[in-house]
């Protein structure tokens, strides 16, 4: 791969499995970020309202580099790596298959007729 690292394509299936497991864990983080965004501190006092507003800003506000935005970016990066590795693996197997094809030289099929 040309993005600054190389992998052994024989190990690619395990790497894909690891990336898919990591994706699942990041999805759990995304769910947790959504739960944090839904938090509303009880009370009508100024401190409770301010704490609720700050929690929402930390989890949702893209201007602040929100948790939700960071986790979504991480998820997208993992998805991109999975897609790239799957495409690389497909290309690798196609090339391997083409390299294993043996042909008969032209005119040799007529020998023995």
Protein Blocks (a to p, Z undefined) as FASTA:
>chain_A
ZZhpacdfklmmmmmmmmmmmmmmmmmmmmmmmmmmmpccedjbfklmmmmmmmmmmmmm
mklopaklmmmmmmmmmmmmmmmmmmmmmmmmmmmmmmmpccddehjlmgoZZ
